[in-house]
């Protein structure tokens, strides 16, 4: 690309969609105005394992306004099984009489009003035969399957065995070692916007209004489920009220709502309850982890072993296998990993912001902290000793790695040097004070994407692409990119997103959204400039007649050469035929030529930072955390966080700060607050509400300081853009746990950290 990213990025810019959001003009999935919609409500299972033997629907159908009730008896064979987070089919809705988990959708009631549908749901009677369910780890009846070889890239089993043997041997003779086990709980998404679906048919054409992270993926998947042509399906999601992975896959409900709308011949809106959101969407599965680290007396690691166990549903093989990431973090001659999936009678887990790194980095970074105390070494210095510019797994160089500059800047701002290294030695009145730190990192991913740009003679431009505004600021980053590449003001660029009628982009997950979309936009802008320039040099009335088109640029709404000669777009654009419209695609290096066609087919292919053949590409960061633990009650507070991140070129510092801060807050929440409670006897979820499912409030998060370490990495991608959506949360739970140990001298290895664990 010929456009310098330094020209494009780095100027703090208010959200272009800010007014629409704060005034209520922004339309979310269930806000779409439709003529005479009916309303759907869900009937969900109250057992976790068994079969449905019958429905008594008489009382429900007698409710005035009830129009239809869908069950497996009436529609079970009319929708194909949706793909789960692992890509394979996951039959957990109305396909059969089988009940796979608590809260499974087993019937859908449709009525003229929401109130009638709700009343009818309460009158549905379901007869079931219950089987003894398996809730989680240690429950009888679990199925444990080792999947490490398939996930960690070393396919041959003997290779994994050899790595394990080498790590065992190094561990056995090392003078300093950590051998510890850690655990993280199940956690659930609770985005502000509920998991809504609205479907409307116009003849053979289906329109789905649903919050989604992958417009073209949802379009194609539902078409396959219904057995119709994808060209007959349109998905719309202009704004998403929070996603974090929960809206990354086709849902278990969408096709059924579409079927209900077709049966009735009128639009249908489904707005599930908050409690149902715990069981009809994916979640972060609980893990158990075993970490063994060995080191020389000067702190250099000699071996790293990281094994995980993750809960999944019976029919799914989904796993996050986060030790693929942790094995790449520090230099060590012997590294071995293993992952095991524990199948239980639970809903299928899935992506949840920083899916792999959030639970697995808790274990690794806690173990590194434990090692630092065994060595009597500062925790930051231990990381410095084991820092590396070479990927210890692949042997490739990192495209860039500013981990220690992040630690140095965070520590300086935080006042890390004031830390007394002895646990329990710092106190302020009744509060024990602790300082903790942890590394943060996340792979840099980028996918193929397309964009359509229209430039008018008035000097205004329109950018259209099926990208996703999840609250991250996508409208603004795309507007900034196009405006600066076209030499316009941001206010002169209109952006259309969230509609599968627009050119496709990959799923907004894995922190690829900004890199994928901006590269496509810049390609389109370069083509706009080229066409304007070629038309100008060919025109006899142009001041640039006969010049080299490559010497012309776009500046402040004018076509200009190096000598300062210019003409307004009102003269330049008409030479191209009036309104200039350009479509462009960007195919990242390393991806096959078929990747764009696959994207149009609803399948996202990505160039992932941890599996490239030229470099290993990650963003890095460092957290420094202060905790206070009350000496009597053991209440834990986090009054202060300083985090530094090196994440390539920052497109918009204003929204970037919000992204980092949001991740940090969620990391604190992961450490101290969040845990979904599972009844071990019934395998049912207990705290499916925001009164009992703990999340932090303003009083829990007093001060967060963000440092953006400058980084120019042109090897990661031509624009040097790295994702920032997920790196903020990674390592934060460990930093808090490490600070709690420093404050109290008590090591907690299971999340969430609660006062009763310190009594």
C-alpha positions, 0 to 999 in steps of 0.5 A: 500500500502506498498510503502512509499510516502515519497520515491516516491514524492517531488523531483523537476523534469523537465517535461519529455514531455517538449522537445516534447512540445517546439520543436513541436514534441508533436502531438495534435488532429488536428496534426495527419498525415492521408492520404488524409483527407477532411476538415469540417467547421461548419455552426452555427445559427445566432438566439438564438431561433426558427426553421429552415424552409429550406436551400439553398445549391446550391451556396455552393455545386457549390464551387469547391471541396465541397464534402458533406453538412450535415443538419438535413434534410439529417442526422438528424435521424442518430445520437443519442442525446449526453449526456450533462454535467448533464448526460441527453440528450441535443439535440442542434445540427443537431437532428432536425430543432429546434434552442436552442441557438446562435451559435448552429451547424446547418450544416457541410460542407465538402470539399477537402480543408479547404479553399473550406469548408470555402468558401462554409460555407459563401454561405450556406443560411438558412431560419429560423423562429425566436421566442423571445429569453430569454437571462438571468436573468430578461428576460421575459420567463425564467423558474426557478426551485429550485433544492437545495434538490437534489444537497445538499444531504438532499433529504427530502424537509422538512429537507431543510425547517427546516434548513432554518427556523433554520437559519432564527431564528438565523439570526433574533436574532444575534447582528451582521449580513451580508445580501448581494447579489452578482453576477458573469458573464458568462465566457468562456474557451479559451484554446490555442488548438481549439475544434478540431475533426479528424475522420477516419474509417478503415472498421467498426473501427472508430478512433477519434483524439480529445482533451479529458479529458475522453478517455473511456467516449468519446469512449463509448458515441460516440459508443452509439450515432452511434449505434456501438460496443464500441470495434469498437471505438478508441479515441486518445488524446496524448496531450491536449492544455488546457481543464479546464473542456471544454473537459470533456463531449462528444461534440455536434460535434464529432459523426457528424464528424464521420458520415461525414467521414463514408459517404465519406469514407475518414478521416475528420478534423474539426478545428472550429474558435475561435469565434465558441469555445464560442458556441459549447463548455460549459462555466461557467454560470452566477450566482446570490447569496444571502448570510446571515451571523450572528455572536456573538460579538466575531465573532463566526458564528451563521448562514450561509444561501447561495442561488444561481441562475444559468443560464442553457439552455432550455433542460438541468438541469445542475447546479454547486450548489457550496453552497454544498461546502461553507456550509462546510467551517466554523463552524456554528450551523445553515446552510441552502442552496438553488439553483435555475436553471434559464432556458434561450435560451442559450447554455448548461453551464458545467464544468470550472475549479473549477466549483462550488467553483469559483463563489460561494466562491466569494460570501461567502468569500466577505460576510466573509470580510464584516462581519469582518469589521462590527465586527472590526476584522481582516479578518484572525482572523475571519476565525480563530475563525470559523475554525473547524476540523469537517465538520459542515454539516456531523459531520465527521472529516476532514481527515486533515485541515491545513487552519490556518497554510496556513493563518499564513504562507501566512500572514507572507510572505506577511507582513499582519501585516503592514496592516492598517485596516481602508479602504482607509487609505493606499496610495503610491503616486497616488495609493490607496493600499489595502490588501485582503484575502480569503480562498481556498479549494477543495474536494479531489476526487479519482476514479478507475484506471488501469495501465499496466507496462512492465519491461525489463531486460535492466532496462527500464520500460514502463507505459501505461494507458489512462490518460490525459495530459492537460498541468498539467504534467501527463506524469511527475508525472506518470514517477516519481511514476513508477521510484521511486517505481521500483528503477529506474531513471525517464529517464528510464521510458517511459510513454504512455497516451491518447489512449483508447486502453490503460487501463482506468482511470477516467475523468481528472476533479475534481482534481482527475487525480494525485491521481487516476493514481498514485495509479494504478501505485503503485499497478502495481509496487508492483506486479512487485516487488512481481513477481521478488522477488518470482522468485528470491527466487525460483531460485537456482542460486539467492543470495536470494534463499529461502528468504522471498520475502517480504524482497526484494526491488528494488533499483537503477535498482537492486533487493536487500535485507536488508543486501545490497545483490543485483543483477541487473535486467538483471538477475532478469527479465529473471527469470519471462519469459523475459519481465515482464508485469503487469496489475493492477487496483486500486479501492478506498475504499468506491466504489462498486466492480462494479466501475471498470466495469463501468469505462470500460463502459465509466462511471466514478464513483468517491470517492468524498471528500465531500460525503465519509462516513468515513471522509470529505476530502479537500485540503485547502489554503489561499490567501493574495493579494495587489491591487492598485487603481489609485486615479484619474482613478480608474484603478485596478492593482494586483502587489502582491499575496502570496498564501499558500496551504496544499495539501497532498504529492506533487508529483512534486514541479516543475509542482505543482507550475505551477498548483497553479500559473495558478489557481491564474492567472485565479482567478485574471482574473475572478476578473478583466477581464473576462465576456462574454457579452450577448445581452439582446434583441437577446440572442447572445454573443457579444465578441466572440474573444480574442480582446474583451473577456478580459484576463490578460497579463504578465503586469497584473501579476507581482509577485506570491509567492507560499508556499507549506505547508507540509501535510501528510494525510494518511486518504485521500488515502493511498499515501496521494495525493490531487488534486491541479489543481483547488484549486489555483483559488478558493477564488482568485476573492474574495480576490481581491474584498476584497482588492479593498474594503480595498483600496477604502472603496467601496464594489463591489459585482458583477464581474468583478471589473472594473474601472467604478464601482469605479468612 
